[in-house]
Amino acid sequence: MNSDSSTVRKPQRSLLIIIVFLLSFSSLNAQMLSAFGTIGGTFVDEEAWAGQEPRDWNNTMSGFHLQAHFLNVSKLHIGAEVGYTYLFWYDIVIISPVTRQVDAWRVLALAQVDLAAGLFLEAGAGVYLFEDFTDPTVAFGLGYLIDIPGPLSIPLKARADIILDSDATLVPLGLSAGLRFNLK
């Protein structure tokens, strides 16, 4: 779907997403909370997304996300994620050149499985919330957890999200680093 996020983003949407996540976090008694920063690239058919061949584009992706795990059963952790992703930008000519920024908030249900020697797998399903529409997504990642003394650890991961848009599938691939707080 053609996205024009160059207009002023409604702050109410961002605030609502964060409030719902925090209320869920507090009411469901989270056991782990993680915060991540991400950098990578987005694979997309720019012409299909834009509806015409772009004059220029950049597929550098960046973002941040929070994860809360509410249920831990042995090596399986079930939780939720909320995050923001800047996916890419492109230039097209309508009457004059126009630059479009493509970004979105996302909300996912998340499962994480601890493997041997600090490795973990994660998978999720949810939605990307663009300015004017919402697209379903699935996510898959592989990470490594660096333990440090106390309740903190440093998770590092590589992850791919698959955003299923009606015009073009977007696949942001990112490397993330974060900080995990073990609350219980």
C-alpha positions as CSV (number, residue, x, y, z in Angstrom):
1,M,0.0,0.0,0.0
2,N,1.4,3.4,-0.8
3,S,2.4,5.0,2.4
4,D,3.0,8.7,3.0
5,S,4.3,9.1,6.5
6,S,5.7,12.5,5.7
7,T,2.6,14.0,7.3
8,V,2.6,14.7,11.0
9,R,2.2,11.5,12.9
10,K,-0.7,11.5,15.3
11,P,0.9,11.4,18.8
12,Q,-2.3,9.8,20.2
13,R,-1.5,6.5,18.4
14,S,2.0,6.3,19.8
15,L,0.8,7.2,23.3
16,L,-2.0,4.6,23.1
17,I,0.4,1.8,22.1
18,I,2.8,2.6,24.9
19,I,0.0,2.9,27.5
20,V,-1.5,-0.4,26.5
21,F,1.9,-2.1,26.6
22,L,2.7,-0.7,30.1
23,L,-0.7,-1.6,31.4
24,S,-0.3,-5.2,30.1
25,F,3.2,-5.3,31.6
26,S,2.0,-4.3,35.1
27,S,-1.2,-6.2,35.2
28,L,0.2,-9.5,33.9
29,N,3.2,-9.5,36.3
30,A,6.0,-9.6,33.8
31,Q,9.0,-11.7,34.6
32,M,11.5,-10.3,32.1
33,L,11.7,-6.9,30.4
34,S,14.0,-6.2,27.5
35,A,14.8,-3.0,25.6
36,F,16.5,-3.1,22.1
37,G,17.9,-0.8,19.5
38,T,18.0,-2.2,15.9
39,I,19.8,-1.3,12.6
40,G,19.6,-3.1,9.3
41,G,17.9,-3.0,5.9
42,T,14.5,-3.5,4.4
43,F,14.0,-5.7,1.3
44,V,11.0,-4.5,-0.7
45,D,9.9,-4.1,-4.3
46,E,10.0,-0.3,-4.3
47,E,8.2,0.0,-7.6
48,A,5.3,-2.2,-6.4
49,W,5.1,-0.3,-3.1
50,A,5.3,3.2,-4.7
51,G,3.0,2.4,-7.6
52,Q,5.8,3.7,-10.0
53,E,9.5,3.5,-10.4
54,P,11.1,5.6,-7.7
55,R,13.8,8.1,-8.8
56,D,15.8,7.3,-5.7
57,W,15.5,5.3,-2.5
58,N,17.3,4.1,0.6
59,N,16.5,0.9,2.4
60,T,18.4,1.5,5.6
61,M,16.2,0.4,8.5
62,S,16.4,1.4,12.2
63,G,14.2,1.2,15.2
64,F,13.7,0.2,18.9
65,H,11.4,-2.2,20.7
66,L,10.4,-3.4,24.2
67,Q,9.6,-7.0,25.1
68,A,7.9,-8.2,28.2
69,H,7.7,-12.0,29.0
70,F,4.8,-12.9,31.2
71,L,5.0,-16.7,31.3
72,N,8.2,-18.8,31.7
73,V,7.9,-22.5,31.3
74,S,11.3,-24.2,31.5
75,K,13.1,-22.8,28.5
76,L,10.0,-21.3,26.8
77,H,9.1,-17.6,27.4
78,I,5.8,-16.2,26.2
79,G,5.2,-12.4,26.0
80,A,4.6,-9.3,23.9
81,E,6.5,-6.8,22.0
82,V,5.9,-3.2,21.0
83,G,8.3,-1.2,18.8
84,Y,8.9,1.4,16.2
85,T,10.6,0.8,12.9
86,Y,11.8,3.2,10.2
87,L,11.7,1.0,7.2
88,F,12.9,3.0,4.1
89,W,12.4,6.2,2.0
90,Y,11.9,6.8,-1.7
91,D,11.5,9.7,-4.1
92,I,8.8,9.7,-6.8
93,V,7.5,12.4,-9.2
94,I,3.8,13.2,-9.0
95,I,3.8,16.8,-10.2
96,S,7.1,17.6,-8.6
97,P,9.5,15.4,-6.7
98,V,8.1,14.0,-3.4
99,T,10.0,12.1,-0.8
100,R,8.0,9.5,1.2
101,Q,9.2,8.1,4.5
102,V,7.9,4.6,5.4
103,D,7.8,3.8,9.1
104,A,5.4,2.0,11.5
105,W,4.7,0.9,15.0
106,R,4.4,-2.8,15.6
107,V,2.7,-5.0,18.3
108,L,3.5,-8.7,18.5
109,A,2.7,-11.8,20.5
110,L,6.1,-13.4,21.1
111,A,7.6,-16.7,22.0
112,Q,11.3,-17.3,22.9
113,V,13.1,-20.6,23.4
114,D,16.4,-20.8,25.2
115,L,18.9,-23.1,23.5
116,A,22.3,-24.3,24.8
117,A,25.2,-22.0,25.7
118,G,23.3,-18.7,25.7
119,L,21.6,-19.1,22.3
120,F,17.9,-18.4,21.9
121,L,15.3,-18.5,19.1
122,E,12.3,-16.1,19.0
123,A,9.2,-16.1,16.9
124,G,6.2,-13.7,16.9
125,A,3.0,-12.7,15.1
126,G,1.2,-9.4,15.1
127,V,0.7,-6.3,13.1
128,Y,2.6,-3.3,11.8
129,L,0.6,-0.1,12.3
130,F,1.3,2.4,9.5
131,E,-0.2,5.9,9.3
132,D,-3.2,4.9,7.3
133,F,-3.4,1.1,7.4
134,T,-2.4,-2.0,9.3
135,D,-0.5,-5.0,7.9
136,P,-0.1,-8.5,9.5
137,T,3.5,-9.7,10.2
138,V,5.5,-12.7,11.4
139,A,9.0,-12.5,12.9
140,F,11.8,-14.9,13.4
141,G,15.1,-14.4,15.1
142,L,18.2,-16.0,16.5
143,G,20.1,-14.5,19.4
144,Y,22.8,-14.8,22.0
145,L,22.5,-13.8,25.7
146,I,25.5,-12.4,27.5
147,D,25.0,-12.8,31.3
148,I,26.4,-10.2,33.6
149,P,26.3,-10.2,37.4
150,G,22.9,-9.4,39.0
151,P,19.5,-9.3,37.3
152,L,20.8,-7.9,34.0
153,S,21.9,-9.5,30.8
154,I,22.8,-8.3,27.3
155,P,20.8,-9.9,24.4
156,L,22.2,-9.7,20.9
157,K,20.1,-11.0,17.9
158,A,19.5,-11.1,14.2
159,R,15.9,-11.0,13.2
160,A,13.7,-10.9,10.1
161,D,10.1,-9.6,10.1
162,I,7.8,-10.4,7.1
163,I,5.2,-7.7,6.6
164,L,2.4,-8.9,4.4
165,D,1.2,-5.8,2.5
166,S,-1.3,-6.1,-0.3
167,D,1.0,-4.2,-2.7
168,A,4.5,-5.5,-1.8
169,T,5.9,-7.7,1.0
170,L,8.4,-5.9,3.2
171,V,11.2,-7.9,4.9
172,P,13.2,-5.8,7.4
173,L,16.3,-7.7,8.5
174,G,18.0,-6.3,11.5
175,L,20.7,-6.7,14.1
176,S,19.6,-5.7,17.6
177,A,21.4,-5.1,20.9
178,G,19.7,-4.6,24.2
179,L,19.4,-4.9,27.9
180,R,17.3,-7.5,29.7
181,F,16.0,-7.1,33.2
182,N,15.1,-10.3,35.0
183,L,12.4,-9.2,37.4
184,K,11.8,-12.6,39.2
